[in-house]
Amino acid sequence: MEVRDPIYGLIKFDELEERIINTSIMQRLRNIHQLALAYYVYPSARHTRFEHSIGVMHLASIIADALCLEKEEKRIIRLVGLLHDIGHGPFSHISEQILECGIEKSLLDEYKAQNAHELISILFITYNQELSSILDKETKYRIIQILQKQEMRSLEKDIISGPLDADKLDYLLRDSYFAGVRYGIFDIDKLTESLCSIEISSREKTIGIKEDGVFCLEQMLLAKYHMTSQIYKHRIRRITDAMVVEAVKHAIDYENIPELRAIYPNITVDNIQQCLNNYLKYNDYELARVIKDKSTGFAKDIFMRLENRRLFKEIFAQEIKEDSFKDVVIFNTVLNLGNAERKRIADQISEEIFNKKLTSEYIIVDKQSYSNPTYKHPVEPINMETIWVIDKSNNRHKMKAFSTIFSNPAVEPTKNYIYIYAPLNDIDGYEKREERQDFVKDAHEHILKIIKEVCKNGTE
């Protein structure tokens, strides 16, 4: 069997893989957009977790061949690639921000999961009856083992979740293609051909790259940097993500909509199966439908704004650095901004800047991090020490030794920003772009003063 993919052409799959693809747990991914609401600014970026999962399966297979893995190892790696994202909730990583509030840390530890969606993926593979009727116990065990955190590096783990993994390579190419941009493109054929196995201890192996593949690796890392700044952290993308998160949190915490509590429950050891059954029913469209049908307040208003593209505006942006926040307590508090501080900042902006013409719930305080070209979307930077190069004499090196770009100390590893969004064009006198721009310029120092005042005594 085969399907045609716009990135790789024909992708082949066997009978077992077809049965998994046809399960409800996989078909659900057809209605979960890979980039959430990025199509508000890149109209064709409507691709989903479904085709990404098939793409990762395909690339994982190519990498397994490059590393000369055995037939059985390759079979398992393909299945892991296919199933690695089944734990994603509505609007992809947006759901993760909400899920993490309700998951017991002991569950993450018990199932060795790095984050919420990886935990849900592992739980689905463990408990879902449809998958259990297709996969034998040994296969399930090996799939889960590769998805889990590991104390030592292995080729199988690196193929799925490592510095040069199939997941990252696929989403960069796929997101670039569907967004209609070219700076996410790199030479995937040369890169995968150049991958090799490097022994880093008597018990550990990692995916490395041959010396002649370093330039295409640099190309991939630069593509990642540009995709992060231009797509993943685009202003409109940030605003729409923040609007959805605030709406869902409000609907759960203040409107007490039972359907939403079923999607984003407090997951414990005792209610795993029930939570998974509820979670499986929801995708982007179902979540939006529930909020528009059940909410009578803020949450519904936000989703109606999104539906009609009446988006919030960015009214404040400031890099979080020591010369802007000279007091070390204020600096550290802004850097680790908590919900209490966000609420107090919004309250004071409502009162002092808008004279309560906007209530504080309509003022969203958002903190974002941007990293250098080694950024791994969405949670962690790739340490350049983890990328290994093998030269023509079979000597092993760290990537920095071969890269004139990424050994440059001038490349800052991480930048942090605080943003504030509000429906400014709802207020008389700010309907026009020029009026809003003047407001943002004039209000900047006042808002900065509010942030410093709120954060001067540290976190609550």
N, C-alpha and C positions, 0 to 999 in steps of 0.2 A: 504494500500500500504506500501511497505517497500523496503529499499535498504540495501546492506551489506557493512559495514564500517570496515576497518582493525583495528580500535581502539576499537569500542564498539560492534561489531557484527551487528545484525540487528537493523536498525533504522526505526521506523514506522512513517508514516505521513498520514494526512487525505486528502480529496479531495481538500479543499481550499489550503492547503500547496502544494499539487501537482501542482495546477494551477499556483501558484507563482513560484515554481521551474522551470516550463516549460516556463516562460516568457523570452524574449530576454535579459532583464536586469539582470536576474540571470544566464542564460546560458553564458553570456559574461564572467562571473567570472571563467569559465572553462579554459580560456586562459590568466589568470592573476596569475602568480606564487606567492604563499604565501611568499616565501623567496627570491623573485627577482632572482638574479643570483648566489645564494648560491650553485647551482648544479655544479658550476665550481670547487668547492672543495669537495662537498658532492654530488656525481653524481646522487643519487636517490632522492634528495630533489627537486622533480619536482611537488609536490602537489600544489593545487591551492586554491584560495579563495572560490571556489564553495563547495568543500567537507568540508572545515573549517566551512562554514556557516551552512551546514546541521548538522555538529557536535555540533556547538554552540546551535542550536535549540534543539537538543537532550539533551545536558547537562543542558540547561536552564530548560527543562521540569523536569529533575531529581531533580534539586535544588528546583524548585517550589513545588514538592511533599514533599521534606524533610522539607520545611518550612510551609507545610499544606495550601498552597494558594488555593483559590476557583477555581472552574473549569474555569470560565470566565477569571480570572486573568492569569491562566496557559496558556489558549489559546492565549492571547495577548503576553505573554512572549515568547512563542514559535515563534510567528511571528516576534517579535523584533529580536530574535536570528537569524532567517533565513535571515532577511533583513539588519542586522546591518552593513554589509560590502559592500553593493551595490555601495557605493560612491568611492571605490578604483579605482585608475587609473592604467595605464600600469606600470608594475614592482612594484605594491603595494606602499609601503611607499616612494619609490623614487619619484613617481609623486607628493607626498605631498609637498616635498621640493620646487618643481617648482610651484605648484598650489598656495601655500601660498603667492607667490610674486604678484599674480594677483587678489586676492580676497579682496574686500572692507571690512574693519573691521566692518563697519556698518551692513553688511550682517551677519557676524558671531554673532554680538550682537542681531540682529533682530530675527534670527532663533535659538539663544541660542546654538550655536555649539562650541565645544572646539577646533576643528581643521578643516582643509580643507576637508578631506574625510568624516568626520561626517556631515559637511554642505552639501556636494553633496548627501549623503545618505538621509538626511532630504528633500532636494529639489526634489530628485527623487520620494520619497514617496508622496510628496505634489503635484507634477505636472505631473508625468508620466502617460500617458493615459492608458497604458496597466495595470498598477497596479490599477488605479482608476476604471477600469472595473471589477476588482476582489474584491477590498476592499471597504466596505461602509465608509462613512465619519467618523462615530464614531470610527470605528476600526483604520482608518488612524490617527485620532487625538490622540488616546491613544498610538499608536506605536511611533509617533513623540514625544509625551510628555516624554516617557521613554528615548528616544535617546538624548533629549536635556539636557543641564546643569540644575541642580536643586539646589535651595537654601538649601533645607533640604534633608537629606538622606531618602531613602525609600527602601523597600525590592525589589521592581520591578527594580529600577535603579541599585541597588547593584548586582542583578543577571546578568545584562548585562555589567555594567561598575562600578566595585567597587573593593575593595581589594581582594575579593575571587570570582571574576566573572567567568561565563561560558566561556567567550572569552579567558581569560588567561589560564584557566585549559585545554581547548581544544588545543590551539596552542602549549602549552608546550609538551603535549603528542604527538600531531600530528607531530610537527617539529622534535621531538626526534626520532620518529618512522621512518620517511622518510629520515632523515639525517643518520640513521643507528647508532645512539649513544645511550647510556644507561643512561647517567647522567641527562636526562630530565624526567626520569620515577619516578612516585610517586604513592601512593595507592589512586587512585581516588575514589574507592568504599567506603573506610573508611572515606575519607575526606568529600564526599558529605553526607554520612550517619550522620556525626558529626555536620553538619551545623545546625544552629538554628536561630530563630528570637530573637533579643535583643532590648528591648525598651531603647532608650537613652535619650528620653525626652517625654513629653506628646503628642508631635506631630510627633516624628521621631522614626523609627525603622531601624535597620541595620542587615545585616547578620553577625552573630558571629559563634563561634565554641565551642562545649562542651569540657570540660577539657580533656576527654579521646581522643580527636582528635588533641591535640596540637602537638604530635610527627609527625603525618603525615602532618600537616601544615608546620612544620619546614622542613620536607622532600621536600615539594613542593617549599618552598622559596629557599632552597639550589639548587634544580633542576633549578629554574629560574635564579639564579646567574650563575650556570655553563653553562646553555644554552646561556646566554648573552655573556659571555666571550669566549665561544668556537664556537658558531654558529652565533649569531646575530652580534657580533663584531669581527668575524674572519678576519684576515688580508686580505685575498683574497676577502671576502665579502665586506669589507670596500672599497677596491680598485675598484672593479667592480661597486659598487653603485656610487662612486665618478666619474668614467668614464662616466656612463650613464647620470648623472646629468649635468656634464660639457658639454657633447655633445649636449644634448637637449637645454640647456640654450644658447649655442653658435648658434645652428640652428635657435633659435627664435630671439635672439638679433642681430646677425650679418649676418646670411644668409637669414633671413626674409622669411622662408618657411611658406606659408599661412596655410597649413594643421596643422602644429604644433601650430600656433597661434589660430586655431580653437579648438584644444584639451586643450590648456592651455591659455585661454583668460583672459582678465580683466573682471571678472564676476561682473555685476552690477544689480541693481533692474530691469533695462529695458531690459536686454538681457538674462535672466535666461533660458527661454525655448529653445532658439537657442543654448545656450552653452550646455545644457543638451543633446540636440539632437546630437550635434557634439561629445560630450564626450562619448556617448553610443556606437559609432562606433569603438572605439579604445581599443586595448588590447596590450599585450606585442609584439605580432607578427606584428600587424598592425603598431605600432609605429616604430619598427625596419625597416619594409618595406618602410615606408614613408621616413625615414632618408636615407636609402641606395639608394632609387630611386631619391630623390629630392636634397639631399645635394651634393655639389661638393667639399667640403673642409674638415675642421677639424671634423665635426660631423660624416660624412660618414667614415672617416678614423678610428675614435674611434669605431664605430659599426663593421667595418670590422676587427679591432683588436680583438674585443670581439668574433666575429664569428670564428676567427682562433686561439683564446686563446693566443694572443700576448698581454699580460696584462702589465700594468705599474708596476713598482717596488716601494717598499717603500724605500725611500732614507733618511728619517729622521723621528725620533720618539722621543718625549720628553714629560714627564709629566709636566703639568702646575702647579707648586707649588711655594711657596714663596722663598724657598731656591735656586731654579733655576732662578727665576726672582725676584731678591731682590728689585728692584725699584717698588713701588706700582703702579705707572702709567703704566709701562710696563706690570706688572702682570695683571692688570685689562683689559688692551687693548687686550692682548693675550687671556685672558679668554672670552672676548666678541668680538672676531675677526670679523671684517666686510669685505665686498667685496673689499673696497678700499685698506685695509691693505693686504689682500690676493694677490691682483694684484701687489702691490708694492714688496711684498716678492718674488713673482714669477719672476717679472722683474729683481730684483737684483740677484736672483739665476741664472737666465738665463745668465746674463752678467758676474757675478763674478765667478761662479762655472763651468759653461759650455761654457764660452766664446762664447755664442750665437749659439752654435751647436744645442741647443734645444731652440725653441722660448718659450716665457713665457706661451702661451696657453697650452703647453704640460707639464706644471708643476702645479700640483694640490695641493693646500694647504687645508687641511682638519682638522676640530676640532671635537673631539668626547668626550662624557661623559660616564663614567662607574660608576654604583652605586653598593651598597652592595646587598645582596640577596633580598631586597625588591624592586629591580628595576622593573619598569613597562615599557616594550617595547612598543613604542619607545620614548615616550615623557616625562613621569613623574615618579618620585619615589613614591612608596607606603609608606605613613607615617605609622609607626608602631602604632601610636596613633589611627589609624582608624580601626585596627583589634581588635575585642573584644572577650573575652573568658568568658564563664559562668561556674562557678564551680559546684560541686555536691550539694552545699547548695544554689544554685541560686544567688550567689553573682557575680557581674559583675566586670571584670578586663580588663586592657589593656594587649595586647599580651606580652609585655616586662616582666610583672610580672611572666609569666609562662615559658618563654623561656630563658634558660641559654645561648643560642647561640646569640640571637638577642638583649639581654640586655647588651651585652659586649661592653663597650665604645671603645674598640680597633678596632671595625669594622668601618672603614671609610665610611661615607655615600655616598660620590661621589668623583671620580677621573676624572680629565680632561686631555686630551692629544692633542697635535698638531702633525699631520702627514703630510708628503709631499711625493707625488708620481710622478714618471716620467718614461718614457720609456728608462731606462738606457741601456738596452741591444741593443738599436738602435745605440749607439755610439761606434765607434771603440775602442777596448781595454777593453770593459766591457761586452763582450759576455758571459764569463764564470762566474759561481756563485762566485768563489773565488775572481775574480777581482771586482765584484760588492760589495762583502762584505768588501773588503779593501777600496773601494771608500767611502762607507757609514760611515765606521769608521773614515777615514781621514777627511771627509767633515763635520762631525757633528758640531764641534766647530765653523767653518766658517758660517754654516747655522744658528746656534743659535745666532751668532753675528749679522747677517743680520736681523733676526726676532726682536731682541732687538732694533736695530737701527731704523727699520721701526716703531716700536711701542712706541718709547720713548716720543713722543709728544701727545699720546692719540689717540682716534678715530677721524676720519675726519667727 
